[in-house]
Amino acid sequence: MNPELAIDLFKTTVLFALYVVTPFLGVMLVVGLIASLFQSITSMQENTLTFAPKLVALAGMSVLLAPWLLRSLTEFTITIFTRMSTLTH
């Protein structure tokens, strides 16, 4: 495997990981911002007020995006295995 191909495979993998994680990070950011705003307004500094809503939002996003996530991961895996099978020494 030449270095250019290895770098391309690595770049593809990192970009795909960012593509998959972005919806989850976006929701966590919004939920965390709302929880922080709520804590600022009410002057309540309880750690569970930020942790519990994020946990519920993450679980909801996981259930909601499971079909898309599985399809994307399957397509990516097939693509990578196909590219790896065409490699020559």
C-alpha positions in Angstrom: 0.0 0.0 0.0 1.5 3.3 -1.0 1.4 6.3 1.4 -1.1 8.3 -0.8 -3.6 5.5 -0.6 -3.2 5.1 3.1 -3.7 8.8 3.6 -6.8 8.8 1.4 -8.3 5.9 3.4 -7.5 7.7 6.7 -9.0 10.9 5.4 -12.1 9.2 4.2 -12.5 7.4 7.5 -12.1 10.6 9.6 -14.5 12.6 7.4 -17.1 9.8 7.6 -16.7 9.7 11.4 -17.4 13.5 11.5 -20.4 13.0 9.2 -21.9 10.4 11.6 -21.2 12.2 14.8 -22.3 15.7 13.7 -26.1 15.2 14.4 -25.4 13.9 17.9 -23.0 16.7 18.7 -25.4 19.3 17.4 -28.2 18.0 19.6 -26.0 17.8 22.6 -24.8 21.3 22.0 -28.4 22.7 21.8 -29.6 20.7 24.8 -26.5 21.8 26.9 -27.1 25.4 25.9 -30.7 25.3 26.9 -29.9 23.5 30.2 -27.2 26.1 30.9 -29.6 28.9 30.2 -32.2 27.4 32.5 -29.5 27.1 35.2 -28.5 30.7 34.8 -32.1 31.9 34.9 -33.1 29.9 38.0 -29.7 30.1 39.7 -29.8 26.3 40.3 -26.3 24.8 40.0 -27.1 21.1 39.9 -25.0 18.8 37.7 -27.9 16.4 37.0 -29.8 19.3 35.3 -27.4 19.2 32.5 -26.6 15.5 32.5 -30.1 14.0 32.5 -31.5 16.0 29.5 -28.4 15.3 27.5 -28.7 11.6 28.3 -32.4 11.6 27.3 -31.6 13.5 24.1 -28.8 11.1 23.2 -31.1 8.1 23.7 -33.8 9.7 21.6 -31.4 10.6 18.8 -30.0 7.1 18.9 -33.4 5.6 18.4 -34.4 8.2 15.8 -31.2 7.9 13.7 -30.6 4.2 14.1 -31.8 3.3 10.6 -29.8 6.1 8.9 -26.7 5.2 11.1 -26.8 1.5 10.3 -27.3 2.2 6.5 -24.5 4.7 6.5 -22.1 2.4 8.4 -23.0 -0.6 6.2 -22.4 1.4 3.0 -19.1 2.8 4.3 -17.9 -0.6 5.3 -18.7 -2.1 1.9 -17.0 0.8 0.2 -13.8 0.4 2.3 -13.7 -3.4 1.9 -14.2 -3.0 -1.9 -11.4 -0.4 -2.0 -9.1 -2.7 0.1 -9.8 -5.7 -2.2 -8.6 -3.8 -5.2 -5.2 -2.9 -3.6 -2.2 -4.4 -5.1 1.1 -4.9 -3.4 
